[in-house]
Amino acid sequence: MKTGFTYAVIIIVLFTLSTCRKYPDGGFVNQTRLHLFGGHKVGDSKTWKLKLYEVNGIDSTYLIPGAASISDFYEKVITFTYTGKNPSPEYKANTFLFEYKGELNKSAKQLTIVIGHKPLTIDDSLQCKVVDGIKYFGRNLLYPESNNYGKLWDIRKLTRHECILERKPSIM
């Protein structure tokens, strides 16, 4: 009787350990890194398409200034690249016109976004940039206002195919 009970406990424990893993990618932070950056290694990157850009509850996706002058704007809006962990996962992000840097918070539910380049001229600003002698005017999607340094964006949803970021308005 005792032997049968022991075997039953061992089988249940083995079955539970082999089939039930709460976090298959090693926890919420690691899973967030996998989905956002496409991997866990430094240098892994993933490019995201833009399907919706909502401002104050209004779909402004096709109203973004400068988007029409940039080929494949909606197909290759932003690329997130994993750059390391110190102490939170750090990243850099690039769009056609803008560079960002930042980190995930410890719970991996928010991104800190900081503009990653300094304007070189008056024409090369937070909303405009000179590329190969051509002046581009475009909405800086992740840093739309220049008055606050280090924007916090909530990660509302993050799967392998969908990333929803939300910036709540600053209260002054």
N, C-alpha and C positions, 0 to 999 in steps of 0.2 A: 504494500500500500504506500509506504513511504517512498519507494523507488518510483512508482508511477506518478506521484505528486511532484517529485523532483524533476522528472523528465517533462512533465506538463509545464512547470514553471520555466525551465530552460527553453522549451520550444516557444512559449509565449514571449519571453524576453528576446530571443533571437529574431522572432517574427517582427516584433515591435521595432527593434533596432535596424533591421534590414529593410523594412518597407515604409517606415514613417519618419520622414525628415522634415521638420518644420521649415527650415530655411535651406533649400537645396544649394544656394549659392553662397552660404556662409553667413547669413544674417542680413538685416535690412540695409545696413550701410554698404555691404559688399554687393548686394543685389542692385542697389541704386547705382553704384559705380558701373556695374555690368551694363545696365540699361542705358544710362546717360552717356557713358564713354565707349561702350562697345567692348569693354574688357576690364581686367583688374591690373594690368601691367602699365608702368609708366610709358607714355607714348601712345597708348591705345586711344583711338578717336572715333567719333561717330558724327555724321552729318544729318541734320534734321531738316525736314520740309516744313514750310509754313502753311497751315490750313486755315487758321483763324487768328486774327489779331483784333481783339475787342478792346474798345476804349469807352469807359463809362457805360458799359452795357450795349454799345453799338458796334456791329460788325464793321470794322474799318480795314479789313484785309486788303481790299483793292483800292483803298484811298491813300495808301502809304506814299508820300512824296518821294519821287526818284526811283521807285520800283520798276517802272516801265523802261527806264534807260539801262537797266542792268539785266543782261541775259541770264536766264535760269534763276532769277531772284527767288521765286517761291519754291523751287526744287532744292536749292542749296542755301537755305537761309543762314544757318549757323552750324559750326563744327565745334564740338566740345572735345578737348584733348586732356587726358589725365596726366598731370605733371608730378604727382607725388603725394606724400602724406606727412604733414608736419604741423600740428597733431591731427588736423582734420584733412580729408582728401582735398587736394588743391587741383585746380584746372586752369587752362587757358581756353578762350573761345574766340573764334574768328567769324566775321561775316565778310562780305565783299569789301565793305568800307571801314569796318570798325574792329578793334581788338579789345578783348576783355580779359580779366583774370579774376580769380576768386577762389572760394572754397565752399564745400558742403559743411553745414553745421554738424555737430556730433550725432544728432539723431537722423541726419540725412533727409530732413524734411524742408530745408531752406538752402538757397544758394545766396552767397554774397557775391555781388557783381560790381566790379570796379573797372572803370575805363582803363584800358591797357596801353594807350598811346597818348602822347602829349601833342597837341596841335603844333605844327611846324610854322604855319603862316596863318594870316587872317582867313584865307580861303580854306585852310585845312583845320576845321574846327570840330566841335562835337556833333554837328549836323551836316558838315560838308567835308569833302576830302579830295585832294588832287592825286590822281593815279595816272602815271605816264603822261603828264601834262594836260589831262582832261579833268575838268572840275565836275564832280558828282555831288549832287544834293540828295540826301536820303535821310529818312527818319531813322534815328538811332533807336532801334526797337527795344533794346534792353537797358538803355540809359537815356530815356526821352527828355529828362530835365537835367540841367547841369548844376543845379543848386545844392544837391546833396551828394556827398562822396560815399560810396559803398552801399549800394542799394541791396535790400533784402527781398528776395523773391521766394514765395511759398511754392513748393512742389505739390500741386494739387493732385496730379496723377502721373505715374511714370511706369510704363510697360516697355517692352522691346520696340513697339511700333508707335507709341504715343507718349508725348511729353506735354503736360499742361502746367505752365508756370503762371503765377498770379502775383501782381504787384499791387499791394494795397496802398491807397493814397496816404501821403504823409500828413499827419495832423500837426498843425503849427500852433 
